[in-house]
Amino acid sequence: RENKNPIPFPLPSGSEIRGVKMDLLVLKNQALALAFNVLSWLRALLPEFLRAKRPAAPGEECARCVQIEGPGGLDQLRLVPLRDHESTSGYNLKGSRNTRSDIAIEDHMVLVCVKNFSVNFADVTIRWGLYESALRYVGWPIVPGFDFSGTVIKAGKASKFSEGDMVFGYTLFGAYSTRLLVPARQIRRVPSCLDMKTAAALPAVAGTALHAMKLAGAWPQKPLTKNRAVLIHSAAGGVGSTLVQMAKLCGCSPIVGVVGSPFKIDVCRKMGADVVICRASMDLWREARKASPEGYMAIFDANGVATLKQSYQHLSQCGRLIVYGFHTNLPKASQYLSPWNWIKMAWGMLNMPSFDAMDMCLSSKAVLGFNLSFFSKEDEMTTAYLDQVLRWVEERKLRTPTISVFPMHKVGEAHALIQSGKSVGKLVISTGATSPKEEKK
């Protein structure tokens, strides 16, 4: 029978074509990130009088957002006014690319006057142009930010919120703002045991930590393995200190926290770590073996190339390596990504470990990774996480991380601190914004 299809190979499906287009877009944005970061670095070498002057920032009486104009250094963070009909939003809202030209409230939506938002290390990598979900779903310019607290300005009929409610929650970018449109499922009322600034520091780190505990097999049920030891890298940071507490709540023991500086040891112990290893003065893996000679049920690693291989080797039978970041692949204490920084990052990528599937099978080990910023369609999962975190907070079982507060016009200082690796706990930006209802009072 004659073949009526003149093309001798199967045509790609629509989803495959969309995937290729998306990959090309990310590749284009990564090339732009490289070029613009080098330009920022070169611009910083110029004398002050030769640099372009930045426009005056809007005052606190204006609705405004912090926008990253393009990949680069701290100079790319710009305070931009929002017009009366504008708000920021996450990429998961239909038709949204991060800033909306209208604020029509659908039944399930809530418009929030943002009082506080937190700064995460992910925001720094967004600014450098290295955060794939930001490149894939938003591009440039972008208003970063994942978690916030504030008061409701307007609420949809089906949202179960009212004007004036004090709320906190998460958004898939867009939190660096004073006016944010967000689905009602992504926010909760601030409990009486939390102040507004602390509430803004909670959703991203707690959601990340809880998903990591789920992948480790420690939540919602307690671990079933004989070995219940866990090791947590960067245990004094926002996610790390929350993981220490959740591990305690979920019945893990011993809980071994790893920190990079001596002044972080007490912070980690207060959160519930049984053993604290300071990399600056101790042999990390020798102390880890001493704390749990049979290895670990789970190791939580956001370090990347510096520790992944050894982390895997120190798992016990049925152990799981949970990967949620690559901090050591990235430069520290650098405002700009110089050509040398890019060379070092490329070298780090070339030296990333690989894990043999047969070895994982024979040793009964697993490597699991995730990035919550891609979870735009996991509504049931993220709702369960928010509800569980809120229960633990209301029951006084989960302490919030230590916070340091900056005014909105000093967001660059917060970025500089968190990328230096010297921050403890969480960094929160206070916007100074007031809602229309508060202005009437």
Contacts in CASP RR format, 6 or more apart in sequence:
PFRMAT RR
TARGET T0000
AUTHOR 0000-0000-0000
METHOD contacts of the structure
MODEL  1
RENKNPIPFPLPSGSEIRGVKMDLLVLKNQALALAFNVLSWLRALLPEFL
RAKRPAAPGEECARCVQIEGPGGLDQLRLVPLRDHESTSGYNLKGSRNTR
SDIAIEDHMVLVCVKNFSVNFADVTIRWGLYESALRYVGWPIVPGFDFSG
TVIKAGKASKFSEGDMVFGYTLFGAYSTRLLVPARQIRRVPSCLDMKTAA
ALPAVAGTALHAMKLAGAWPQKPLTKNRAVLIHSAAGGVGSTLVQMAKLC
GCSPIVGVVGSPFKIDVCRKMGADVVICRASMDLWREARKASPEGYMAIF
DANGVATLKQSYQHLSQCGRLIVYGFHTNLPKASQYLSPWNWIKMAWGML
NMPSFDAMDMCLSSKAVLGFNLSFFSKEDEMTTAYLDQVLRWVEERKLRT
PTISVFPMHKVGEAHALIQSGKSVGKLVISTGATSPKEEKK
12 20 0 8 1.000
22 136 0 8 1.000
25 135 0 8 1.000
25 136 0 8 1.000
26 132 0 8 1.000
26 135 0 8 1.000
26 136 0 8 1.000
29 129 0 8 1.000
29 135 0 8 1.000
29 139 0 8 1.000
29 140 0 8 1.000
30 129 0 8 1.000
30 130 0 8 1.000
30 135 0 8 1.000
32 70 0 8 1.000
32 71 0 8 1.000
32 140 0 8 1.000
33 71 0 8 1.000
33 72 0 8 1.000
33 128 0 8 1.000
33 129 0 8 1.000
33 130 0 8 1.000
33 135 0 8 1.000
34 342 0 8 1.000
36 70 0 8 1.000
36 71 0 8 1.000
36 72 0 8 1.000
37 71 0 8 1.000
37 72 0 8 1.000
37 73 0 8 1.000
37 128 0 8 1.000
37 129 0 8 1.000
37 336 0 8 1.000
37 337 0 8 1.000
37 341 0 8 1.000
37 342 0 8 1.000
38 337 0 8 1.000
38 338 0 8 1.000
38 339 0 8 1.000
38 342 0 8 1.000
39 72 0 8 1.000
40 71 0 8 1.000
40 72 0 8 1.000
40 73 0 8 1.000
40 75 0 8 1.000
40 76 0 8 1.000
40 336 0 8 1.000
40 337 0 8 1.000
41 336 0 8 1.000
41 337 0 8 1.000
41 338 0 8 1.000
41 339 0 8 1.000
43 51 0 8 1.000
43 75 0 8 1.000
44 75 0 8 1.000
44 335 0 8 1.000
44 336 0 8 1.000
54 75 0 8 1.000
54 78 0 8 1.000
55 78 0 8 1.000
57 64 0 8 1.000
57 78 0 8 1.000
57 79 0 8 1.000
57 409 0 8 1.000
58 64 0 8 1.000
58 79 0 8 1.000
58 80 0 8 1.000
58 81 0 8 1.000
60 408 0 8 1.000
60 431 0 8 1.000
60 432 0 8 1.000
60 433 0 8 1.000
62 81 0 8 1.000
62 82 0 8 1.000
63 81 0 8 1.000
63 82 0 8 1.000
63 83 0 8 1.000
63 84 0 8 1.000
63 86 0 8 1.000
63 178 0 8 1.000
63 179 0 8 1.000
63 433 0 8 1.000
64 79 0 8 1.000
64 80 0 8 1.000
64 81 0 8 1.000
64 82 0 8 1.000
64 177 0 8 1.000
64 178 0 8 1.000
64 408 0 8 1.000
65 79 0 8 1.000
65 80 0 8 1.000
65 82 0 8 1.000
65 88 0 8 1.000
65 99 0 8 1.000
65 143 0 8 1.000
65 174 0 8 1.000
65 176 0 8 1.000
65 177 0 8 1.000
65 178 0 8 1.000
65 179 0 8 1.000
66 77 0 8 1.000
66 78 0 8 1.000
66 79 0 8 1.000
66 80 0 8 1.000
66 143 0 8 1.000
66 144 0 8 1.000
66 176 0 8 1.000
66 177 0 8 1.000
66 408 0 8 1.000
66 411 0 8 1.000
67 77 0 8 1.000
67 78 0 8 1.000
67 79 0 8 1.000
67 80 0 8 1.000
67 141 0 8 1.000
67 142 0 8 1.000
67 143 0 8 1.000
67 176 0 8 1.000
68 76 0 8 1.000
68 77 0 8 1.000
68 78 0 8 1.000
68 126 0 8 1.000
68 127 0 8 1.000
68 140 0 8 1.000
68 141 0 8 1.000
68 142 0 8 1.000
68 143 0 8 1.000
68 144 0 8 1.000
69 76 0 8 1.000
69 78 0 8 1.000
69 140 0 8 1.000
69 141 0 8 1.000
70 76 0 8 1.000
70 127 0 8 1.000
70 129 0 8 1.000
70 140 0 8 1.000
70 141 0 8 1.000
70 142 0 8 1.000
71 127 0 8 1.000
71 128 0 8 1.000
71 129 0 8 1.000
71 140 0 8 1.000
72 127 0 8 1.000
72 128 0 8 1.000
72 129 0 8 1.000
72 336 0 8 1.000
72 337 0 8 1.000
73 127 0 8 1.000
73 128 0 8 1.000
73 335 0 8 1.000
73 336 0 8 1.000
73 337 0 8 1.000
74 127 0 8 1.000
74 335 0 8 1.000
74 412 0 8 1.000
74 415 0 8 1.000
74 416 0 8 1.000
76 127 0 8 1.000
77 127 0 8 1.000
77 411 0 8 1.000
77 412 0 8 1.000
77 415 0 8 1.000
79 408 0 8 1.000
79 409 0 8 1.000
82 88 0 8 1.000
82 99 0 8 1.000
82 177 0 8 1.000
82 178 0 8 1.000
82 179 0 8 1.000
85 101 0 8 1.000
85 102 0 8 1.000
85 103 0 8 1.000
86 99 0 8 1.000
86 100 0 8 1.000
86 101 0 8 1.000
86 103 0 8 1.000
86 179 0 8 1.000
87 99 0 8 1.000
87 100 0 8 1.000
87 103 0 8 1.000
87 111 0 8 1.000
87 177 0 8 1.000
87 179 0 8 1.000
87 180 0 8 1.000
87 181 0 8 1.000
88 98 0 8 1.000
88 99 0 8 1.000
88 100 0 8 1.000
88 143 0 8 1.000
88 174 0 8 1.000
88 175 0 8 1.000
88 176 0 8 1.000
88 177 0 8 1.000
88 179 0 8 1.000
88 180 0 8 1.000
88 181 0 8 1.000
89 96 0 8 1.000
89 98 0 8 1.000
89 99 0 8 1.000
89 100 0 8 1.000
89 171 0 8 1.000
89 174 0 8 1.000
89 180 0 8 1.000
89 181 0 8 1.000
89 182 0 8 1.000
90 96 0 8 1.000
90 98 0 8 1.000
90 171 0 8 1.000
90 172 0 8 1.000
90 173 0 8 1.000
90 174 0 8 1.000
90 182 0 8 1.000
91 97 0 8 1.000
91 98 0 8 1.000
91 137 0 8 1.000
91 138 0 8 1.000
91 172 0 8 1.000
91 173 0 8 1.000
91 376 0 8 1.000
92 172 0 8 1.000
92 183 0 8 1.000
92 376 0 8 1.000
92 377 0 8 1.000
93 100 0 8 1.000
93 181 0 8 1.000
93 183 0 8 1.000
97 138 0 8 1.000
97 139 0 8 1.000
98 138 0 8 1.000
98 141 0 8 1.000
98 142 0 8 1.000
98 143 0 8 1.000
98 173 0 8 1.000
98 174 0 8 1.000
99 143 0 8 1.000
100 181 0 8 1.000
103 111 0 8 1.000
103 154 0 8 1.000
103 179 0 8 1.000
103 181 0 8 1.000
105 111 0 8 1.000
105 154 0 8 1.000
105 155 0 8 1.000
105 156 0 8 1.000
105 181 0 8 1.000
106 156 0 8 1.000
107 156 0 8 1.000
107 157 0 8 1.000
107 158 0 8 1.000
107 159 0 8 1.000
108 156 0 8 1.000
108 158 0 8 1.000
108 159 0 8 1.000
108 183 0 8 1.000
108 184 0 8 1.000
108 185 0 8 1.000
109 155 0 8 1.000
109 156 0 8 1.000
109 159 0 8 1.000
109 181 0 8 1.000
109 182 0 8 1.000
109 183 0 8 1.000
109 184 0 8 1.000
110 152 0 8 1.000
110 154 0 8 1.000
110 155 0 8 1.000
110 156 0 8 1.000
110 159 0 8 1.000
110 161 0 8 1.000
110 167 0 8 1.000
110 181 0 8 1.000
110 182 0 8 1.000
110 183 0 8 1.000
110 184 0 8 1.000
110 187 0 8 1.000
111 152 0 8 1.000
111 153 0 8 1.000
111 154 0 8 1.000
111 155 0 8 1.000
111 179 0 8 1.000
111 180 0 8 1.000
111 181 0 8 1.000
112 148 0 8 1.000
112 150 0 8 1.000
112 151 0 8 1.000
112 152 0 8 1.000
112 153 0 8 1.000
112 167 0 8 1.000
112 179 0 8 1.000
112 180 0 8 1.000
112 181 0 8 1.000
112 182 0 8 1.000
112 187 0 8 1.000
113 150 0 8 1.000
113 151 0 8 1.000
113 152 0 8 1.000
113 153 0 8 1.000
113 178 0 8 1.000
113 179 0 8 1.000
113 433 0 8 1.000
113 434 0 8 1.000
113 435 0 8 1.000
113 436 0 8 1.000
113 438 0 8 1.000
114 148 0 8 1.000
114 149 0 8 1.000
114 150 0 8 1.000
114 175 0 8 1.000
114 177 0 8 1.000
114 178 0 8 1.000
114 179 0 8 1.000
114 180 0 8 1.000
114 431 0 8 1.000
114 433 0 8 1.000
115 148 0 8 1.000
115 149 0 8 1.000
115 150 0 8 1.000
115 151 0 8 1.000
115 196 0 8 1.000
115 200 0 8 1.000
115 430 0 8 1.000
115 431 0 8 1.000
115 432 0 8 1.000
115 433 0 8 1.000
116 148 0 8 1.000
116 149 0 8 1.000
116 150 0 8 1.000
116 196 0 8 1.000
116 197 0 8 1.000
116 199 0 8 1.000
116 200 0 8 1.000
116 405 0 8 1.000
116 428 0 8 1.000
116 429 0 8 1.000
116 430 0 8 1.000
116 431 0 8 1.000
117 145 0 8 1.000
117 147 0 8 1.000
117 148 0 8 1.000
117 149 0 8 1.000
117 175 0 8 1.000
117 176 0 8 1.000
117 177 0 8 1.000
117 200 0 8 1.000
117 428 0 8 1.000
117 429 0 8 1.000
117 431 0 8 1.000
118 145 0 8 1.000
118 146 0 8 1.000
118 147 0 8 1.000
118 148 0 8 1.000
118 175 0 8 1.000
118 200 0 8 1.000
118 201 0 8 1.000
118 204 0 8 1.000
118 426 0 8 1.000
118 427 0 8 1.000
118 428 0 8 1.000
118 429 0 8 1.000
119 145 0 8 1.000
119 406 0 8 1.000
119 411 0 8 1.000
119 414 0 8 1.000
119 415 0 8 1.000
119 418 0 8 1.000
119 426 0 8 1.000
119 427 0 8 1.000
119 428 0 8 1.000
119 429 0 8 1.000
120 145 0 8 1.000
120 146 0 8 1.000
120 147 0 8 1.000
120 204 0 8 1.000
120 205 0 8 1.000
120 418 0 8 1.000
121 327 0 8 1.000
121 418 0 8 1.000
121 419 0 8 1.000
122 131 0 8 1.000
122 144 0 8 1.000
122 146 0 8 1.000
122 373 0 8 1.000
123 144 0 8 1.000
123 145 0 8 1.000
123 176 0 8 1.000
123 415 0 8 1.000
123 418 0 8 1.000
124 415 0 8 1.000
124 418 0 8 1.000
124 419 0 8 1.000
125 131 0 8 1.000
125 330 0 8 1.000
126 134 0 8 1.000
126 142 0 8 1.000
126 144 0 8 1.000
126 173 0 8 1.000
127 144 0 8 1.000
127 415 0 8 1.000
128 330 0 8 1.000
128 337 0 8 1.000
129 135 0 8 1.000
130 330 0 8 1.000
131 373 0 8 1.000
132 371 0 8 1.000
133 172 0 8 1.000
133 371 0 8 1.000
133 373 0 8 1.000
133 374 0 8 1.000
134 142 0 8 1.000
134 144 0 8 1.000
134 173 0 8 1.000
134 373 0 8 1.000
137 172 0 8 1.000
137 173 0 8 1.000
137 376 0 8 1.000
138 173 0 8 1.000
142 173 0 8 1.000
143 173 0 8 1.000
143 174 0 8 1.000
143 175 0 8 1.000
143 176 0 8 1.000
143 177 0 8 1.000
144 173 0 8 1.000
144 174 0 8 1.000
144 175 0 8 1.000
144 176 0 8 1.000
145 171 0 8 1.000
145 173 0 8 1.000
145 174 0 8 1.000
145 175 0 8 1.000
145 176 0 8 1.000
146 170 0 8 1.000
146 171 0 8 1.000
146 172 0 8 1.000
146 173 0 8 1.000
146 175 0 8 1.000
146 203 0 8 1.000
146 204 0 8 1.000
146 373 0 8 1.000
147 168 0 8 1.000
147 169 0 8 1.000
147 170 0 8 1.000
147 171 0 8 1.000
147 175 0 8 1.000
147 200 0 8 1.000
147 201 0 8 1.000
147 202 0 8 1.000
147 203 0 8 1.000
147 204 0 8 1.000
148 168 0 8 1.000
148 169 0 8 1.000
148 170 0 8 1.000
148 171 0 8 1.000
148 175 0 8 1.000
148 180 0 8 1.000
148 200 0 8 1.000
149 166 0 8 1.000
149 167 0 8 1.000
149 168 0 8 1.000
149 169 0 8 1.000
149 190 0 8 1.000
149 196 0 8 1.000
149 197 0 8 1.000
149 199 0 8 1.000
149 200 0 8 1.000
150 166 0 8 1.000
150 167 0 8 1.000
150 168 0 8 1.000
150 196 0 8 1.000
150 200 0 8 1.000
151 164 0 8 1.000
151 165 0 8 1.000
151 166 0 8 1.000
151 167 0 8 1.000
151 435 0 8 1.000
151 437 0 8 1.000
151 438 0 8 1.000
152 161 0 8 1.000
152 162 0 8 1.000
152 163 0 8 1.000
152 164 0 8 1.000
152 165 0 8 1.000
152 167 0 8 1.000
152 435 0 8 1.000
153 163 0 8 1.000
153 164 0 8 1.000
153 179 0 8 1.000
153 435 0 8 1.000
153 436 0 8 1.000
153 437 0 8 1.000
154 163 0 8 1.000
155 161 0 8 1.000
155 162 0 8 1.000
155 163 0 8 1.000
155 165 0 8 1.000
155 184 0 8 1.000
156 184 0 8 1.000
158 184 0 8 1.000
159 184 0 8 1.000
160 184 0 8 1.000
161 167 0 8 1.000
161 184 0 8 1.000
161 187 0 8 1.000
161 189 0 8 1.000
163 435 0 8 1.000
163 437 0 8 1.000
164 435 0 8 1.000
164 437 0 8 1.000
165 189 0 8 1.000
166 189 0 8 1.000
166 190 0 8 1.000
166 196 0 8 1.000
167 187 0 8 1.000
167 188 0 8 1.000
167 189 0 8 1.000
167 190 0 8 1.000
168 187 0 8 1.000
168 188 0 8 1.000
168 190 0 8 1.000
168 194 0 8 1.000
168 196 0 8 1.000
168 199 0 8 1.000
168 200 0 8 1.000
168 202 0 8 1.000
168 203 0 8 1.000
169 182 0 8 1.000
169 186 0 8 1.000
169 187 0 8 1.000
169 188 0 8 1.000
169 199 0 8 1.000
169 203 0 8 1.000
169 386 0 8 1.000
170 186 0 8 1.000
170 203 0 8 1.000
170 204 0 8 1.000
170 382 0 8 1.000
170 386 0 8 1.000
171 180 0 8 1.000
171 182 0 8 1.000
171 186 0 8 1.000
172 373 0 8 1.000
172 376 0 8 1.000
173 373 0 8 1.000
174 180 0 8 1.000
176 411 0 8 1.000
176 429 0 8 1.000
177 431 0 8 1.000
178 431 0 8 1.000
178 432 0 8 1.000
178 433 0 8 1.000
179 433 0 8 1.000
185 379 0 8 1.000
185 382 0 8 1.000
185 383 0 8 1.000
186 382 0 8 1.000
186 386 0 8 1.000
188 386 0 8 1.000
188 387 0 8 1.000
188 390 0 8 1.000
190 196 0 8 1.000
190 199 0 8 1.000
191 390 0 8 1.000
191 393 0 8 1.000
191 394 0 8 1.000
193 393 0 8 1.000
193 394 0 8 1.000
193 396 0 8 1.000
194 202 0 8 1.000
194 393 0 8 1.000
194 400 0 8 1.000
197 403 0 8 1.000
197 405 0 8 1.000
197 428 0 8 1.000
197 430 0 8 1.000
198 400 0 8 1.000
198 403 0 8 1.000
198 428 0 8 1.000
199 400 0 8 1.000
200 428 0 8 1.000
201 238 0 8 1.000
201 400 0 8 1.000
201 401 0 8 1.000
201 403 0 8 1.000
201 425 0 8 1.000
201 426 0 8 1.000
201 428 0 8 1.000
202 389 0 8 1.000
202 393 0 8 1.000
202 400 0 8 1.000
203 386 0 8 1.000
203 389 0 8 1.000
204 372 0 8 1.000
205 238 0 8 1.000
205 239 0 8 1.000
205 240 0 8 1.000
205 242 0 8 1.000
205 401 0 8 1.000
205 426 0 8 1.000
206 242 0 8 1.000
206 385 0 8 1.000
206 389 0 8 1.000
206 398 0 8 1.000
207 372 0 8 1.000
207 382 0 8 1.000
207 385 0 8 1.000
207 386 0 8 1.000
207 389 0 8 1.000
208 239 0 8 1.000
208 242 0 8 1.000
208 324 0 8 1.000
208 372 0 8 1.000
209 239 0 8 1.000
209 240 0 8 1.000
209 242 0 8 1.000
209 243 0 8 1.000
209 246 0 8 1.000
210 219 0 8 1.000
210 246 0 8 1.000
210 385 0 8 1.000
210 388 0 8 1.000
210 389 0 8 1.000
211 370 0 8 1.000
211 372 0 8 1.000
211 381 0 8 1.000
211 385 0 8 1.000
212 239 0 8 1.000
212 243 0 8 1.000
212 300 0 8 1.000
212 322 0 8 1.000
212 324 0 8 1.000
212 370 0 8 1.000
213 219 0 8 1.000
213 243 0 8 1.000
213 246 0 8 1.000
213 247 0 8 1.000
213 250 0 8 1.000
214 220 0 8 1.000
215 320 0 8 1.000
215 322 0 8 1.000
215 368 0 8 1.000
215 369 0 8 1.000
215 370 0 8 1.000
216 223 0 8 1.000
216 230 0 8 1.000
216 297 0 8 1.000
216 298 0 8 1.000
216 300 0 8 1.000
216 320 0 8 1.000
216 322 0 8 1.000
217 223 0 8 1.000
217 298 0 8 1.000
217 320 0 8 1.000
218 230 0 8 1.000
218 246 0 8 1.000
218 247 0 8 1.000
218 250 0 8 1.000
218 251 0 8 1.000
218 252 0 8 1.000
218 297 0 8 1.000
218 298 0 8 1.000
219 246 0 8 1.000
219 250 0 8 1.000
219 388 0 8 1.000
220 388 0 8 1.000
222 250 0 8 1.000
222 251 0 8 1.000
223 250 0 8 1.000
223 251 0 8 1.000
223 252 0 8 1.000
223 297 0 8 1.000
225 297 0 8 1.000
225 316 0 8 1.000
225 318 0 8 1.000
225 319 0 8 1.000
227 292 0 8 1.000
227 294 0 8 1.000
227 295 0 8 1.000
227 296 0 8 1.000
227 297 0 8 1.000
227 316 0 8 1.000
227 317 0 8 1.000
227 318 0 8 1.000
227 319 0 8 1.000
228 251 0 8 1.000
228 252 0 8 1.000
228 253 0 8 1.000
228 297 0 8 1.000
229 252 0 8 1.000
229 253 0 8 1.000
229 254 0 8 1.000
229 255 0 8 1.000
229 256 0 8 1.000
229 291 0 8 1.000
229 292 0 8 1.000
229 294 0 8 1.000
229 295 0 8 1.000
229 296 0 8 1.000
229 297 0 8 1.000
229 316 0 8 1.000
230 247 0 8 1.000
230 252 0 8 1.000
230 255 0 8 1.000
230 256 0 8 1.000
230 296 0 8 1.000
230 297 0 8 1.000
230 298 0 8 1.000
230 299 0 8 1.000
230 300 0 8 1.000
231 256 0 8 1.000
231 257 0 8 1.000
231 258 0 8 1.000
231 288 0 8 1.000
231 291 0 8 1.000
231 292 0 8 1.000
231 296 0 8 1.000
231 298 0 8 1.000
231 299 0 8 1.000
231 300 0 8 1.000
231 311 0 8 1.000
231 314 0 8 1.000
232 240 0 8 1.000
232 243 0 8 1.000
232 244 0 8 1.000
232 247 0 8 1.000
232 255 0 8 1.000
232 256 0 8 1.000
232 257 0 8 1.000
232 258 0 8 1.000
232 273 0 8 1.000
232 299 0 8 1.000
232 300 0 8 1.000
233 240 0 8 1.000
233 257 0 8 1.000
233 258 0 8 1.000
233 299 0 8 1.000
233 300 0 8 1.000
233 301 0 8 1.000
233 302 0 8 1.000
233 303 0 8 1.000
233 307 0 8 1.000
233 311 0 8 1.000
234 240 0 8 1.000
234 258 0 8 1.000
234 259 0 8 1.000
234 260 0 8 1.000
234 302 0 8 1.000
234 303 0 8 1.000
234 327 0 8 1.000
235 241 0 8 1.000
235 243 0 8 1.000
235 244 0 8 1.000
235 257 0 8 1.000
235 258 0 8 1.000
235 259 0 8 1.000
235 264 0 8 1.000
235 268 0 8 1.000
235 271 0 8 1.000
235 273 0 8 1.000
235 276 0 8 1.000
236 259 0 8 1.000
236 260 0 8 1.000
236 264 0 8 1.000
236 265 0 8 1.000
236 267 0 8 1.000
236 268 0 8 1.000
236 424 0 8 1.000
236 425 0 8 1.000
237 264 0 8 1.000
237 401 0 8 1.000
237 423 0 8 1.000
237 424 0 8 1.000
237 425 0 8 1.000
237 426 0 8 1.000
238 401 0 8 1.000
238 425 0 8 1.000
238 426 0 8 1.000
239 302 0 8 1.000
239 324 0 8 1.000
240 300 0 8 1.000
241 267 0 8 1.000
241 268 0 8 1.000
241 271 0 8 1.000
241 401 0 8 1.000
241 402 0 8 1.000
241 425 0 8 1.000
242 398 0 8 1.000
242 401 0 8 1.000
243 300 0 8 1.000
244 255 0 8 1.000
244 257 0 8 1.000
244 268 0 8 1.000
244 271 0 8 1.000
244 272 0 8 1.000
244 273 0 8 1.000
245 271 0 8 1.000
245 272 0 8 1.000
245 397 0 8 1.000
245 398 0 8 1.000
245 399 0 8 1.000
246 398 0 8 1.000
247 255 0 8 1.000
248 255 0 8 1.000
248 272 0 8 1.000
249 392 0 8 1.000
249 397 0 8 1.000
249 398 0 8 1.000
252 297 0 8 1.000
252 298 0 8 1.000
253 274 0 8 1.000
254 274 0 8 1.000
254 275 0 8 1.000
254 291 0 8 1.000
254 292 0 8 1.000
255 272 0 8 1.000
255 273 0 8 1.000
255 274 0 8 1.000
255 275 0 8 1.000
256 273 0 8 1.000
256 274 0 8 1.000
256 275 0 8 1.000
256 276 0 8 1.000
256 277 0 8 1.000
256 288 0 8 1.000
256 291 0 8 1.000
256 292 0 8 1.000
256 296 0 8 1.000
257 268 0 8 1.000
257 273 0 8 1.000
257 275 0 8 1.000
257 276 0 8 1.000
257 277 0 8 1.000
258 276 0 8 1.000
258 277 0 8 1.000
258 279 0 8 1.000
258 284 0 8 1.000
258 288 0 8 1.000
259 265 0 8 1.000
259 267 0 8 1.000
259 268 0 8 1.000
259 276 0 8 1.000
259 277 0 8 1.000
259 278 0 8 1.000
259 279 0 8 1.000
260 278 0 8 1.000
260 279 0 8 1.000
260 280 0 8 1.000
261 278 0 8 1.000
261 280 0 8 1.000
261 422 0 8 1.000
262 278 0 8 1.000
262 280 0 8 1.000
262 281 0 8 1.000
263 424 0 8 1.000
264 278 0 8 1.000
264 424 0 8 1.000
265 276 0 8 1.000
265 278 0 8 1.000
267 402 0 8 1.000
267 424 0 8 1.000
267 425 0 8 1.000
268 276 0 8 1.000
269 276 0 8 1.000
271 399 0 8 1.000
274 291 0 8 1.000
275 287 0 8 1.000
275 291 0 8 1.000
277 284 0 8 1.000
277 287 0 8 1.000
277 288 0 8 1.000
277 291 0 8 1.000
284 307 0 8 1.000
284 310 0 8 1.000
285 310 0 8 1.000
285 314 0 8 1.000
288 295 0 8 1.000
288 296 0 8 1.000
288 314 0 8 1.000
289 295 0 8 1.000
289 314 0 8 1.000
292 316 0 8 1.000
294 316 0 8 1.000
295 314 0 8 1.000
295 315 0 8 1.000
295 316 0 8 1.000
296 314 0 8 1.000
296 315 0 8 1.000
296 316 0 8 1.000
296 319 0 8 1.000
297 315 0 8 1.000
297 316 0 8 1.000
297 318 0 8 1.000
297 319 0 8 1.000
297 320 0 8 1.000
298 315 0 8 1.000
298 319 0 8 1.000
298 320 0 8 1.000
298 321 0 8 1.000
298 322 0 8 1.000
299 311 0 8 1.000
299 312 0 8 1.000
299 314 0 8 1.000
299 315 0 8 1.000
299 320 0 8 1.000
299 321 0 8 1.000
299 322 0 8 1.000
300 322 0 8 1.000
300 324 0 8 1.000
301 307 0 8 1.000
301 308 0 8 1.000
301 311 0 8 1.000
301 321 0 8 1.000
301 322 0 8 1.000
301 323 0 8 1.000
301 324 0 8 1.000
301 325 0 8 1.000
302 323 0 8 1.000
302 324 0 8 1.000
302 325 0 8 1.000
302 326 0 8 1.000
302 327 0 8 1.000
303 325 0 8 1.000
303 326 0 8 1.000
303 327 0 8 1.000
303 328 0 8 1.000
304 323 0 8 1.000
304 325 0 8 1.000
304 326 0 8 1.000
304 327 0 8 1.000
304 328 0 8 1.000
304 329 0 8 1.000
304 352 0 8 1.000
305 326 0 8 1.000
305 328 0 8 1.000
305 329 0 8 1.000
305 348 0 8 1.000
305 349 0 8 1.000
305 351 0 8 1.000
305 352 0 8 1.000
305 353 0 8 1.000
306 328 0 8 1.000
307 328 0 8 1.000
308 321 0 8 1.000
308 323 0 8 1.000
308 352 0 8 1.000
308 353 0 8 1.000
309 353 0 8 1.000
311 321 0 8 1.000
312 321 0 8 1.000
312 353 0 8 1.000
312 355 0 8 1.000
312 365 0 8 1.000
312 367 0 8 1.000
315 321 0 8 1.000
315 363 0 8 1.000
315 365 0 8 1.000
317 363 0 8 1.000
317 364 0 8 1.000
317 365 0 8 1.000
318 364 0 8 1.000
318 365 0 8 1.000
319 364 0 8 1.000
319 365 0 8 1.000
319 366 0 8 1.000
320 365 0 8 1.000
320 366 0 8 1.000
320 367 0 8 1.000
320 368 0 8 1.000
321 365 0 8 1.000
321 366 0 8 1.000
321 367 0 8 1.000
321 368 0 8 1.000
322 368 0 8 1.000
322 369 0 8 1.000
323 367 0 8 1.000
323 368 0 8 1.000
323 369 0 8 1.000
323 370 0 8 1.000
324 369 0 8 1.000
324 370 0 8 1.000
324 371 0 8 1.000
325 371 0 8 1.000
329 345 0 8 1.000
329 348 0 8 1.000
329 349 0 8 1.000
329 352 0 8 1.000
330 345 0 8 1.000
331 337 0 8 1.000
331 341 0 8 1.000
331 344 0 8 1.000
331 345 0 8 1.000
332 419 0 8 1.000
332 420 0 8 1.000
332 421 0 8 1.000
333 419 0 8 1.000
333 420 0 8 1.000
333 421 0 8 1.000
334 341 0 8 1.000
334 419 0 8 1.000
335 416 0 8 1.000
355 367 0 8 1.000
359 365 0 8 1.000
360 366 0 8 1.000
360 367 0 8 1.000
372 382 0 8 1.000
375 381 0 8 1.000
375 382 0 8 1.000
389 398 0 8 1.000
392 398 0 8 1.000
393 400 0 8 1.000
400 426 0 8 1.000
401 425 0 8 1.000
401 426 0 8 1.000
402 424 0 8 1.000
402 425 0 8 1.000
402 426 0 8 1.000
403 425 0 8 1.000
403 426 0 8 1.000
403 427 0 8 1.000
403 428 0 8 1.000
404 414 0 8 1.000
404 417 0 8 1.000
404 423 0 8 1.000
404 424 0 8 1.000
404 425 0 8 1.000
404 426 0 8 1.000
404 427 0 8 1.000
404 428 0 8 1.000
405 428 0 8 1.000
405 429 0 8 1.000
405 430 0 8 1.000
406 413 0 8 1.000
406 414 0 8 1.000
406 427 0 8 1.000
406 428 0 8 1.000
406 429 0 8 1.000
406 430 0 8 1.000
407 429 0 8 1.000
407 430 0 8 1.000
407 432 0 8 1.000
408 429 0 8 1.000
408 430 0 8 1.000
408 431 0 8 1.000
408 432 0 8 1.000
410 429 0 8 1.000
411 429 0 8 1.000
414 427 0 8 1.000
414 429 0 8 1.000
417 423 0 8 1.000
417 427 0 8 1.000
418 427 0 8 1.000
END
